[in-house]
Amino acid sequence: MNGFFKWFKSGAKIKRWIFLMLIGIVLVCYGIAKVLVTDEMGFRELAKIIFVFVLGFTFTIISIICIQRRTLEILVEESDTRDLEDKSKVKSLIFNRKIYNQGPKVVVIGGGAGLNTVLRGLKNYTDNITAIVTVSDYGEQRSKSKQDLGTLPLDDVKGSYVALAANENEMDCLMNLTFKNPKLEGLKFGDIYLTAMKEAVGDFSASVEESSKILNITGKVLPVTLDQIKICAELEDGTVVECKDKIPEMVSQKISKINRIFISPTNTRVAPGVIEAIEDADAIVLGPGSLYTNVIPNLLVPGVSKAIRESSAFKVYVSNIMTEYGQTDSYTLYDHIKAIIDHAGKGIIDYCIYDTGEIVPEYIRQYNKGGEELVEQDVSKVKEAGIKLIQRNMSTIENGRIRHNSDAIATSIIQLICDDMKFRDMQNDTRVILLDSKIKDTKKKMKNNQAKSKKKKNKKRSGNSKFFEKYNDRIIIDSRLSDNDVLNLKYNESNREKRIKEIEKISKVDNKKEKTGNKNKDNEKNSKNIEIQKSEIRQKKENNRQSSKVDVNRKLEEGRMLESRMEETLRRMKEVNKNK
């Protein structure tokens, strides 16, 4: 009975078909009754009855089919909650069960928010996702409870669980639940749960895999190693930093870039299942995220980078949108890729996805305050390195921060796999057809969202070019910075903040003048200012001319006096000679 009443809920999209079916039944009944009641009928009357009967029958059949289809969709929506935002995109029960279970095998390597963004998009296409995450202490002071428990740094593992969960909000609350008991200070539910699973299963890697099943998350999460490791950095001036969280601080103090990253100890063992997942993958994704602390350290564990290079899967690097202060200052797109190749060897990247979207200058300015800027896209150097480029509008704003669009990244990766399957004459394969359908739906959704955002922007737009709106504020700030200011912005925290605040004040004053003033009045003021400036220039020129004339006259007078003195001296010398 409860299932029957679900048809009549708002948004069920079944009531319209029930109404159409009733109309069809009425028309069919009318046609039959007309035939039974009428004794004699002409051609026109007969044709009318036949038309009504056929129309009613067609309405009835169409409505029955649509009701059945929509009922299946409702069942899918109840059983699969991975696409909570837009349920209308679910096509059928077959789609969900087959596309997800037999979907492509994708391995994502990294850590932090960047890794979770990619996972969040991919879980809408396949169940066969493996997240390989960094397990390293951030250098923070560990609480006594954590020391007693002997837990590994599990922040990235817990973050991946949240990203792959059907209900992210509930999983986030559960994993990050903090206990009020003083004896459990610094511990969260996720730490205790994973430690308990380790005790129950007997192996940490197996406990993580089992947790994926118990928590009903999509795919699985694997730590890159089970050993305690430190992420260390060697700067260009030879300084070695052995604490992950102190790397940005030391880079700014020493005014020296990172030369290389290494892990300690160097003989770290790779966790079980990592190499196998890489070998079986259809696509391997690196990044986005902190280049030197989340992406590269995974590649330094012995055996990982070699397995990636030898794999037949697509190796895709998702570029960062912004540089990171203290790690990738002034890094271009090629600099990011070169750093990965220098640490992991050639053949580690086949494709690079980079952003071509527009970002509101206001948000860029917020990043500029922290010494961060847009990653320069020197695509020519990347092409010379033999890496294929994929352009995508993958920037979005979440809670005032610039983030990657998970749908754009996932669509690009799955599209590569589909194109490869089509190249192998598998275009009629059910998986390809269903994946293509999902990709089209996602792209349509993204276009609609972009169209809505453009409408909002157009209302605020004042007729300036896209380039001007995107970079004007940055250009103003950059133009007012000297070379010393640039160094301070990148490497000196106190001077950076102070100088940026001064520039912000100047920019705000200029913006207020431009917005509040009338265009005509502004033009008059500008013309007056120009006239004043011209008059000042004329006055200066005139003063210079007068002063130059005075100087010339003075010099001429001095020359005449000198000449007369010389003549007087010669005359006296002649008189002296005559007397002798």
Sequence and secondary structure as in RCSB ss.txt:
>XXXX:A:sequence
MNGFFKWFKSGAKIKRWIFLMLIGIVLVCYGIAKVLVTDEMGFRELAKIIFVFVLGFTFTIISIICIQRRTLEIL
VEESDTRDLEDKSKVKSLIFNRKIYNQGPKVVVIGGGAGLNTVLRGLKNYTDNITAIVTVSDYGEQRSKSKQDLG
TLPLDDVKGSYVALAANENEMDCLMNLTFKNPKLEGLKFGDIYLTAMKEAVGDFSASVEESSKILNITGKVLPVT
LDQIKICAELEDGTVVECKDKIPEMVSQKISKINRIFISPTNTRVAPGVIEAIEDADAIVLGPGSLYTNVIPNLL
VPGVSKAIRESSAFKVYVSNIMTEYGQTDSYTLYDHIKAIIDHAGKGIIDYCIYDTGEIVPEYIRQYNKGGEELV
EQDVSKVKEAGIKLIQRNMSTIENGRIRHNSDAIATSIIQLICDDMKFRDMQNDTRVILLDSKIKDTKKKMKNNQ
AKSKKKKNKKRSGNSKFFEKYNDRIIIDSRLSDNDVLNLKYNESNREKRIKEIEKISKVDNKKEKTGNKNKDNEK
NSKNIEIQKSEIRQKKENNRQSSKVDVNRKLEEGRMLESRMEETLRRMKEVNKNK
>XXXX:A:secstr
 HHHHGGGSTT S HHHHHHHHHHHHHHHHHHHHHHH SS  HHHHHHHHHHHHHHHHHHHHHHHHHHHHHHHHH
HHHH  S  S GGG   HHHHHHHHHT   EEEEE HHHHHHHHHHHTTT S EEEEE     S    HHHHHHT
    HHHHHHHHHHSSSHHHHHHHHT B   GGGTT BHHHHHHHHHHHHHS HHHHHHHHHHHTT SSEEEESB
SS  EEEEEETTS EE  GGGHHHHHHHHT  EEEEEEESTT  B TTHHHHHHH SEEEE SS IIIIIHHHHH
STTHHHHHHH  SEEEEE  SB  TTTSTT BHHHHHHHHHHHH TTS SEEEEE     HHHHHHHHHTT  B 
B  HHHHHHTT EEEEE  EEEETTEEEE HHHHHHHHHHHHHHHHHHTT TTSHHHHHHHHHHHHHHHHHHHHH
HHHHHHHHHH  S  HHHHHHHHHHHHHHT  HHHHHHHHH HHHHHHHHHHHHHHHHHHHHHHHHS HHHHHHH
HHHHHHHHHHHHHHHHHHHHHHHHHHHHHHHHHHHHHHHHHHHHHHHHHHHHHH 
